[in-house]
Amino acid sequence: MFNELVFELYSNDYFSTLKNAILYKERIVSFIKTSINTFPTKKAPTKLHSFGDQYIFYKSNQRTTWYIFFEKFDNVFLITAIINNHSHYAKHL
């Protein structure tokens, strides 16, 4: 999932170097690791329930917010989807 994100960001010229795309991805992953258990979660809307039961969001800059969908089993988190506010799915959030 994250490797695909790096490839898409780089190949669509969101970043001029692969290294910058990787660093961007690493910031998202770091946020998830440090915040998924403590950041206030939101229940996924019915139209996006196939992405996961809950989600948190990460605002990476002024224009882009990432929505991380997941399932929680006891204290184990399974990331099931990641979209950003530029996705047509984001209109349902």
TASULUR-V286247 format. One record per pair of residues at least 24 apart in sequence whose ideal C-beta (glycine too) atoms are under 10 Angstrom apart, sorted by the first residue. I is the first residue (numbers start at 1). J is the second residue. If there is no record, write none. Layout:
BEGIN
i:I j:J
i:I j:J
END
This chain:
BEGIN
i:1 j:79
i:1 j:80
i:1 j:81
i:1 j:82
i:2 j:26
i:2 j:28
i:2 j:29
i:2 j:32
i:2 j:79
i:2 j:82
i:4 j:82
i:5 j:29
i:5 j:66
i:5 j:82
i:5 j:84
i:14 j:64
i:24 j:60
i:24 j:61
i:24 j:64
i:27 j:58
i:27 j:60
i:27 j:66
i:28 j:58
i:28 j:60
i:28 j:66
i:28 j:68
i:28 j:82
i:28 j:84
i:29 j:68
i:29 j:79
i:30 j:58
i:31 j:56
i:31 j:57
i:31 j:58
i:31 j:59
i:31 j:60
i:31 j:66
i:31 j:68
i:32 j:56
i:32 j:58
i:32 j:66
i:32 j:68
i:32 j:70
i:32 j:77
i:32 j:79
i:32 j:82
i:33 j:77
i:35 j:68
i:36 j:68
i:36 j:70
i:36 j:72
i:36 j:77
i:36 j:79
i:37 j:72
i:37 j:75
i:37 j:77
i:39 j:68
i:41 j:68
i:41 j:70
i:41 j:72
i:42 j:67
i:42 j:69
i:42 j:93
i:44 j:69
i:44 j:70
i:44 j:80
i:44 j:81
i:44 j:92
i:44 j:93
i:45 j:89
i:45 j:92
i:45 j:93
i:46 j:92
i:47 j:89
i:47 j:91
i:47 j:92
i:47 j:93
i:48 j:81
i:48 j:83
i:48 j:89
i:48 j:90
i:48 j:92
i:48 j:93
i:50 j:80
i:50 j:81
i:51 j:80
i:51 j:81
i:51 j:82
i:51 j:83
i:51 j:89
i:51 j:92
i:52 j:77
i:52 j:78
i:52 j:79
i:52 j:80
i:52 j:81
i:52 j:82
i:53 j:80
i:54 j:80
i:55 j:80
i:55 j:81
i:55 j:82
i:55 j:83
i:55 j:93
i:57 j:84
i:57 j:85
i:57 j:93
i:58 j:82
i:58 j:84
i:59 j:85
i:60 j:84
i:65 j:90
i:65 j:93
i:66 j:90
i:67 j:93
END
